[in-house]
Amino acid sequence: MNKKIEIIPAIDIIGGKCVRLSQGDYARKTVYNENPLEVARTFEDAGINRLHLVDLDGAKAKHIVNYKVLEQVASKTNLIIDFGGGLKSDEDLKIAFESGAAMVTGGSIAVKEPELFLSWLEKFGSDKIILGADAKDGKIAVSGWQESTELSVIEFISEFYTNGISKVISTDISRDGMLSGPAFELYSEIMKTLPAVEIIASGGISSMDDIYKLAEMDVPGVITGKAIYEGKISLKDIENYNRF
């Protein structure tokens, strides 16, 4: 295979622990490890460079909560961390960057307070600010996926693309944590409509075959969580993929 995709493991945090939700439902939570730093170190040992760290408590509370976990992982590994969940103010962003985030992802804030989100984009640049475009039935969902909107995913991304965004993480909520395969059609449509956007696929990854297929589509990055924690994708698989 000559097309490479960056494989980005996810660590989702509730109460300082590494968890996964099914379809964004806080009532359907599985705790995989009490120690997120331990998990992050196993990723780094497997040759992984980047981590997607999500503060699920923050997403619910609407302000950053688990910044100490971010600080610990950032200071004790060399992983490049993109951080999301509950970033709703300049102060939240300041805490995230001071705690070691290389990049931050804003989804709900981009829907509800686009001017604030665009001010972050202007201040920090498109390398540090990622647009979170979480989808439910092709429409944008916000607030830790607890609210749906009438905004179409493509229109939403287009609007921010014209304002300078270049990186987008798009999660299909109906598939997230379900190991049911990613939203290939959605990513294909985004890439066809907005070829210059760096799209990171997220949600539903169930095997390395899903990752190979996304790579064949020229999707630049993919986030996977549950497939790793449930042993559907081994760290050895990722190590071997990155090596060749």
N, C-alpha and C positions, 0 to 999 in steps of 0.2 A: 504494500500500500504506500503510495507516495503522498497522499493528502493527509496532513496531520491535524488533529483537533486537540486543543488543550483540555485535559481532564482536570476538573476542579472539584475536589471533595467538599461536602458541606458539613458544617457542625452547627446544629440548631440548639440554642441554650434556653432552658427553663430552670429557674432555681439554681443556676450555676452548673447544671448537669447537661450532658450531651443527650438530646432526645430527637425523635422524629414524630411528626404528626401525620395522620392520614387525611388527605384532602383539606389540610389547613384546620382541622377540627381539634381544638384543645382538649376535648373530652376523649379523643382517640390518640393518646400519647404513649409512646414506648421509650423508656429510659434505656439507653445503650451503654452509657458509661458515666460514672460519677465525676470523672476527671477529664475535662475537655483537653487539657494540656497533654495528657498521656495520648489521647487520640491524635492530636495534631502532630506529636512527635513521631507516631507510627507512619503518618502520611509523609512527613519529611524524610524519614528513613527509607521510604520506598521511592525516593527521588522526585516527589511531587513538589512543585514550586509555589503553588497558589492555593489559598483556602477561602471559601465562602462562609463567613461566620454571621449567623443570624441571631439577634436578640429577640426571642419570641415574647419574653416578658415585656420588653420595650415596645414591641408592636402593639401589645394589648394596653399597656399603660400610657402610650403615646409620648414617651420620652425615653431616653437611653437608660437602661437598668444594669445590664451585665458588662459594664465597661472594664471591671476588674478582670474578668475572664479574657477579654480582648487584650488588656495590658500584659497579662501573664503569657498568653500565647505569642504575642508580638515580641516580648522581651526575651523569651526563652526558646524561640525557633527563628529561622530565617525565612519563614513563609511570607509571601506577599498576601496580605489579608484584605479582602473586600468585605466591608461590614455593613449590615443593614438591620432594620427593625427599630422603630420608635424614634427615628431621627426627624424631629419636628421643629427645631429651632437652631439659630446660630450657635447657641450654647451647646446643644447636643452634638453638633458637628465639630465644634472645638474640642469637646471631650473625646470624641471618636478619634480624631487625628492625633491629639496629644497622647491617647492611649495606644497608638501604634498602627491604626488603620492606614493602609496605603491608598485605599479607595473607599468610597461609601456609595451605597445604593439607596435611592429615594424613589418610592412608588406612590404611596398615599399622599405624601406631601406634594408631589408633582401634579396630582389630580386636584387636591383641595386648595393648595396655595402655590400655584405655578410661578407667581412673581418671586416668591422666596426661593423656590428651587432654581429658577433661572439666575437669581443673584449668586447662588452658590456656584453655579456653572461658570458664571463670569469671573468670580473671585478665584476659584481653585482650578478651573480648566477642565476640559473634557476627558483628560487622562485620569482625573481623580473623582469625578462625579458620574455615576452610572445611573441610567434610568431603569427603574423596575417597572416592567409592563406585565403585570400578572393578569392572566386571562381566565374567564369562565364563560364558556359558550361564545368565544370570540369577542367578549366584552371585558373591559377593564374592571378588576375587583381590587378593593382597598381595605385598609385597617386590619392587617393580618388576615385578609381574605374574608372578613366577616361581613363586608358590604359589597354589593354589585353595583355597577353603574351602567349607563347606556352608551358609554364611549366605546367605539370600536378600537381594537388593539392597533390596527394599521394607522388609523387617523391619529390616534394618541401619539404613536411613535413619530409619525410624519411631522406633527406640530413641533415636537421638541428637536427633531432633526434639523428643521429649518432654523432653529435657535441655537444650533451648535453642538447638540449631544452627539456622541459618536459610539458610545458603548451602551448596550441594552441587555438586561437579563429578562427573559420572558419565560414565565412559569405557567403551564397549563394546570390550574388548580384541580380540575377533575381527575387528573392523572397523578398528582403529587403524592408520593408515599404509597402509591398503589401498585407499583412495579408492572404497569400495564402498557409500557411503551410510550415514547414521547410524542408530541404533537407535530409530526413530520410536515403535515399539510400547512400548519400555521407558520412554521419556520420557513418553509419554501415560499409561502406567500409574502412574508416580510422581506425575504432576501430578493425576491423578484421585484417588489415595489420599491424597496430602499436598499439597493445593492451596496451602498457605501457604509451602511450601518454594521458595526461589529456586534453580531447577535450571539448571545450566550443562551443555549437551550437549557431548560431546567424542568424537572417534573416527569415522572414515569419511567425513567431509565431502569431497565430490567436486566440488561446483559451487555457484554462487550459488543454483541451484534448491533444493538441500538446505536452504540457509539461509532462503530464502523460505518453505519448507514449515514449518520449525521456528518461524519468526516467526508464521505463520498459526495454529500450535498454541499461541501465547502463551508459548513457551519464552523466558525472559528473556535468556539468554546462550548463545553458542556459541564453542567453541575450535576453531581450525583451524590446521593446520601444513603438512602435506604438500601440500595443494591449492594453497597459496600458493607453496611452493617449487618445485612442479612446473608452475606456470603455469596450473593449472585455474581458479584464482581470481586475478585481478590486483588489485594495490593500488588501481588506478583503479576497479575494480568496487566495492571496499569504500568508497572515497572517495565515489563517486557514490551508493551506497546510504545512507551516513551523511548526505549533504547533503540528500536529499529525504525 
